[in-house]
Amino acid sequence: MDIPQIQKELKFRTSRSSGSGGQNVNKLETRVEALFEVEASSGLNSDEKSLIQTKLAARINKEGLLSTVAQESRTQLSNKEKAIKKMLSLLETALIPEPERDEVPERLVANPRKRKKAKSVQSEKKAARKKIIPPKEED
């Protein structure tokens, strides 16, 4: 992944931010959306592109654009920087390979006779712990 090349390929779209901010919200476009076309990128190789497209399929729109939005700050410049950071961290986390997991061994079928024998041994142990009540003698 060539980070400087990816940063050059990012396109930005601005709009008015939602939420509080007084009169500033009504006249300035501080919300920044960073757009990245995964398939046309020269900063990624073909394996990285396919991995990103499978892992981030829900975030890529019909035009093939991956987008992140920043609108926390009151200035467009700081929101632009935050959107770039979000995009790069999103791409980096998508490129982390998933660990290979060993196959789970088949469960062994228990021997029913052995299980019943163990149960009876346990039962005898507990029966031996009981208090013995002597029988009542009749006159």
C-alpha positions as CSV (number, residue, x, y, z in Angstrom):
1,M,0.0,0.0,0.0
2,D,1.5,3.3,-1.2
3,I,0.1,5.8,1.3
4,P,1.4,9.0,-0.5
5,Q,-0.1,7.8,-3.8
6,I,-3.4,7.0,-2.1
7,Q,-3.5,10.5,-0.5
8,K,-3.1,12.0,-4.0
9,E,-5.9,9.9,-5.3
10,L,-8.4,11.0,-2.7
11,K,-11.2,13.3,-3.8
12,F,-13.1,15.5,-1.4
13,R,-16.7,16.7,-1.2
14,T,-17.9,19.3,1.3
15,S,-21.3,20.1,2.6
16,R,-22.9,21.8,5.5
17,S,-22.5,20.1,8.8
18,S,-25.4,19.0,10.9
19,G,-25.8,19.6,14.6
20,S,-25.1,22.6,16.8
21,G,-22.8,25.5,15.9
22,G,-25.0,28.5,15.7
23,Q,-24.9,30.7,12.6
24,N,-21.6,29.1,11.5
25,V,-23.6,25.9,10.6
26,N,-25.9,27.8,8.3
27,K,-23.3,29.4,6.0
28,L,-20.1,27.3,6.0
29,E,-19.5,23.9,4.5
30,T,-17.3,22.3,7.1
31,R,-18.4,18.7,6.7
32,V,-15.8,16.8,4.6
33,E,-16.4,13.5,2.8
34,A,-13.2,11.7,1.5
35,L,-13.8,9.5,-1.6
36,F,-11.5,6.8,-2.8
37,E,-12.0,4.7,-6.0
38,V,-10.5,1.4,-5.0
39,E,-10.5,-0.3,-8.5
40,A,-8.7,2.6,-10.2
41,S,-6.1,3.2,-7.6
42,S,-2.4,2.8,-8.5
43,G,-1.4,2.9,-4.8
44,L,-2.7,-0.7,-4.3
45,N,-1.8,-3.9,-6.0
46,S,-4.5,-6.3,-7.3
47,D,-4.4,-8.5,-4.2
48,E,-4.9,-5.5,-1.9
49,K,-7.8,-4.2,-4.1
50,S,-9.6,-7.5,-4.0
51,L,-9.1,-7.9,-0.2
52,I,-10.4,-4.3,0.4
53,Q,-13.4,-4.9,-1.9
54,T,-14.4,-8.1,-0.1
55,K,-13.9,-6.7,3.5
56,L,-15.3,-3.3,2.9
57,A,-18.1,-4.3,0.4
58,A,-20.8,-2.7,2.6
59,R,-19.0,0.7,2.6
60,I,-18.3,0.8,-1.2
61,N,-21.2,2.4,-3.2
62,K,-22.4,1.4,-6.7
63,E,-19.9,3.7,-8.4
64,G,-17.1,1.9,-6.7
65,L,-16.2,4.7,-4.3
66,L,-15.2,4.1,-0.7
67,S,-16.1,7.1,1.5
68,T,-15.4,8.4,5.0
69,V,-17.0,11.5,6.6
70,A,-15.7,13.9,9.2
71,Q,-17.8,16.7,10.6
72,E,-16.6,16.9,14.3
73,S,-14.6,20.1,13.9
74,R,-15.7,23.6,13.1
75,T,-13.1,24.1,10.3
76,Q,-13.0,22.4,7.0
77,L,-9.2,21.9,7.1
78,S,-9.3,19.9,10.3
79,N,-12.2,17.8,9.1
80,K,-10.3,17.1,5.9
81,E,-7.3,15.9,7.9
82,K,-9.6,13.7,10.1
83,A,-11.3,12.2,7.0
84,I,-7.9,11.3,5.5
85,K,-6.8,9.6,8.8
86,K,-10.1,7.7,8.9
87,M,-9.7,6.6,5.3
88,L,-6.1,5.4,5.8
89,S,-6.9,3.6,9.0
90,L,-9.9,1.9,7.4
91,L,-7.7,0.7,4.5
92,E,-5.0,-0.5,6.8
93,T,-7.3,-2.5,9.0
94,A,-8.9,-4.1,5.9
95,L,-5.5,-5.2,4.7
96,I,-4.6,-7.0,7.9
97,P,-4.7,-10.7,7.0
98,E,-7.0,-12.9,9.1
99,P,-5.2,-15.6,11.1
100,E,-5.5,-19.1,9.7
101,R,-7.4,-21.3,12.1
102,D,-6.8,-25.0,12.4
103,E,-9.7,-27.3,11.8
104,V,-11.6,-28.3,14.8
105,P,-11.1,-32.0,15.5
106,E,-14.2,-34.2,15.3
107,R,-15.8,-34.9,18.6
108,L,-15.3,-38.4,19.8
109,V,-18.4,-40.4,20.7
110,A,-18.4,-41.3,24.3
111,N,-18.6,-44.9,25.4
112,P,-22.0,-45.4,27.1
113,R,-20.9,-48.3,29.2
114,K,-17.9,-46.4,30.5
115,R,-20.1,-43.4,31.3
116,K,-22.7,-45.5,33.2
117,K,-19.9,-47.3,35.2
118,A,-18.5,-43.9,36.2
119,K,-22.0,-42.8,37.3
120,S,-22.5,-45.8,39.4
121,V,-19.1,-45.5,41.1
122,Q,-19.9,-41.8,41.9
123,S,-23.3,-42.9,43.2
124,E,-21.8,-45.5,45.5
125,K,-19.3,-43.0,46.8
126,K,-22.1,-40.6,47.8
127,A,-24.2,-43.3,49.2
128,A,-21.3,-44.3,51.5
129,R,-21.2,-40.8,52.9
130,K,-24.8,-40.9,54.1
131,K,-25.5,-41.1,57.8
132,I,-26.5,-44.6,58.9
133,I,-29.7,-44.6,61.0
134,P,-29.9,-47.7,63.2
135,P,-33.2,-49.6,63.0
136,K,-35.6,-49.1,65.9
137,E,-35.9,-52.1,68.2
138,E,-39.4,-53.1,69.2
139,D,-40.1,-54.2,72.8
